[in-house]
Amino acid sequence: MSTQASNRSYRHPDNAQLPYYSGNLMRAGHNGTYYMQENHDDVHYISSDDGSQTSNSRAQGFEAQYCTLDSSSGNCVYPAHSSTSSQTTSGSPLSQHENLSDQPHGSSPSVSCITQVPSWTLKDLENVMLGPDSDIGTPDSSLLPGTSLYENNWRELLGIKTGDLKQVLIACGKAVDENAFYMDALMSELRQMVSVSGEPMQRLGAYMLEGLIARLSFTGHALYKSLKCKEPVATSSELMSYMHLLYEICPFFKFGYMSANGAIADAVKGENFIHIIDFQIAQGSQWMTMIQALASRPGRRPYLRITGIDDSNSAHARGGGLDIVGQRLHSIAQKYGLPFEFNAVPAASHEVMFEHLCIRHGEAIVVNFAYQLHHTPDESVGIENHRDRILRMVKSLSPRVVTLVEQEANTNTAPFFLRYMETLDYYTAMFEAIDVACRRDDKKRISAEQHCVARDIVNLIACEGEERIERHEPFGKWRARLAMAGFRPYPLSPVVNSTIKTLLESYHSYYRLEERDGVLYLGWKNRKLVVSSAWGNDLVSVNAM
């Protein structure tokens, strides 16, 4: 995409989805599951970022057979369960919130379909266990649907306790990673255990199962994009309300914005011309309080420029382009009498070049990376290492301070199963944190998880290569990248630490705040979830502060 800095600025002077594949479907098994007849010579491979490949001769049977995470998932084929558990019209567990008003608080309607899991034919099982050239006519009957091994004994063989959802989730991820013959049985089991209105592990399990099926059907990237911005998933006002709900019930965003703003305010004390470069400005909410703080300075008020960078995927959430952000921030600046200018850069972070930033002589430059840099591809994705290139470019600006807020997770270059386990551990804590703050049958909570959290889970599990956008790194790796680019730690002040502690007093006691070497970690119980740090241009600037 070709990008150019917007010529439009705002000044305030001192004075003034995929259709279901219509192939040959056969019904098999007592539970009404389906499979697609296919050519088994057509073997598909799922390549992980670590270079490994897993053969998957059943991939066609999964292709385009998922119920998307939007509420209009009417393109699926649904199983005809004999269970008496409740079932929605669409059959998708991720759209069951349409009928949740009739559910009592805490109830967990069973999942009738996330994505259809096909059953295997007798020949499939024989080929996997004995080889395609085997002359044995009839495999062990205990492996057939309806027999004791298929129904119960596989749990014992895999060491899974009946009803242990976490163990089934782990076993499903391992089975997909190894393309195990019992994968379908596990997924069918998991499908009956998860619910978007259940306990935290049930809700997370619903989205992780969706990710597994999207991985097998090679539809993860399309699903991620549809949840991110595609209409009619949600109107912009609806999506804004979901984001606002998460912002209010969980302190993660407030923690990141407040800690970053504290470092920036400290770094630009006494400066008359301030230029903030925000690499993912989104709604611009982070800068509303900053504008007020700068306007309240005694004496002459500084001139503030904000360069807002964001790609077109955020336009739907805003209800329009970056001009909306500029107008909103200009109105606030005008209200408080602060000279203000906004420079819009409609581009993805890896597309940003020096000329987009409109640097002026004499400005005190600060750069903000809030929950953004993990979206920028590095050397593991392609030949161009944009992640380090952007940091080197920022270093060339000689900024007063660079703020970095990131999720504390290790998913960038981890092979599939390790990444799957990290996703399970990280989002278990996040779903527990949401659970204590919002009712399980709250439709807005379900939609907020679906549009603002589930898409990231699906992308982490289903996608590889350039299609995997969510690529988190632990703080140790970020520290190494920043140091290699020439930055030095800029310890957050005790005032910032104290402010965050005061913020957390209004939230659940399971939230944990830890300060280590001037870096702040926010966690839930024993799991660190978010880390906030600041970086100076060199040792001299840090020691002088």
C-alpha positions, 0 to 999 in steps of 0.5 A: 500500500502506498502511503503519504502523510495527510496534508490536512492538519488541525491547528489551534493558535495561541489566540484563538464470510465464506460459503459452505463447500457444496461437495459430497457430504456423508453422514457417519456415526451415531452422533450425526457428524459429517465428513466430506469424501475426498481424494486422499492422494491430495495431502495438505501441509500446515507449515509452522513458523519454525519450519516444520510441516504437518501433513493433513490429508483431511484438510479438505474435509474442514475447508470452509466448514466453520461457524464464524465468530460473528452472530450471523453464522448461518452458513454452517452444516450442523450435527443432528445431536441426540442430546437434549441440551439447548441449541440455538437456531444457528447452532453456533456457540459463538452466536448463542448470546442471541438467546441468552436472555432466557438463561439464568446467571451462571448457566452454561448452555452446551455448544452445539457447533463451533465448526463442524468436525468430520468423522473418519471413514473405516478406511481412514483409520486403517490407513493411519494405523496399519498403512495404506498397503495393509492386507488386513481387511477389518481393523480392531472394532474397538476403534469404530464410532459407537464402541467403548474405545471411541466413547470412553477408553481414549480418555484413559489412554491419553490420561484425561479425566472425564470432565477435565476441560483444560486437559481436553484443550491441551490434548486437542492442541497436541493432537492437531500439532501431531495430526493424531488419528484421535483428533476428531474424537477429541474435538467432538468431546471439546465441542460439548464442553465449551460455551461462550456464556460459561465459566472462563475456561469454557469461554476460552475453550470455545474460541480456542476450538474455533482457532483449531478448526480454522487452522485445519481449514486454512481460514484463520486469516479471513476470520481474523480480518472479518472480526477486526473490521468487516461489516456487518459484524458490528456497527462502529458504534457497537464496536466502540461500546465493546471496546469501552466495556473492556476499557472500563472493567479491566485496567490493562489499557488504563495501566498502559496509557497512564504509565506511558503518559507519566513518562512522557510528561516527565520527559517534556517538562519545560519544553515549548514545542512538543511532538508526540508520534503515536504508532497506533493512535486508534481513537486517540483516547490516550491523549485527552488527559495529556492535553489537559495536563499540558494546558494546566502548566503554569506560564506559557502553554506549549505548542503540541503536535500529534502524529497519529499513525494507524492502518485502514483496519481501524477505520471501521471501529472509529466510524471513519478515517484519522480525520475523526481523531484529529477533529476530536483532539482539536476540539479538546485542545481548543476547549482548554486553550492549548495550541494544537496540530494533528498530522494523520498518517494512514499506514500500517506501522511497517509502512511508515517512513521518515518523511511521513513524520514531518519532523521540525527543527527544535521540537521535543519528540516523544514516540509511543508504542502502546500495544502496537509493536508486536503487530510489526513483522520481524525477521521471522516473517520475511526478509525485511526486519521492520520491527528493528527498522522502525526502532532504528528510525525512531532512534534517528529522531533523537526522541526525549523518550520512547514508551513501550506497552506490550502484552507479556507473552512469548508467541512470536517465533514459538512453534505451534504447540508451545504457542498454543500452550502460551495462549491457553495460559495467558488468556485463562488469566484474562478471561478470569479477570473479565469474569469477576467484573461482568456477568456471564450472561451479559450480551455486551460482555460476550460481544466484547470478548468475541470482537476484541479478544477472540480474534487475537486467539484465533489468529495466534492458533490458526495462522502462520507466516505473514497471516499471523499478526499477533506476535508477542515477545517477552520483555527480555526480547524487547529490551534486547531489541531496544538496546541494539537500536541504541536506547537505554532504560528510562526508569518510570518515576515513583509518582507513576507507580503510586498513581497506578497503585491508586488506580488498582484499588478500584479493581479486584485484589487478584491484580498484581503490580510489580516494579522491577528496575524502573519497569512496571508489570501488571498481572492477574494472580501469578501471571504477568499480563502487561509490561510498561517501560520507557527508553531514553535516547542515551545514557546522558539524557537518562542521567540528566532527568 
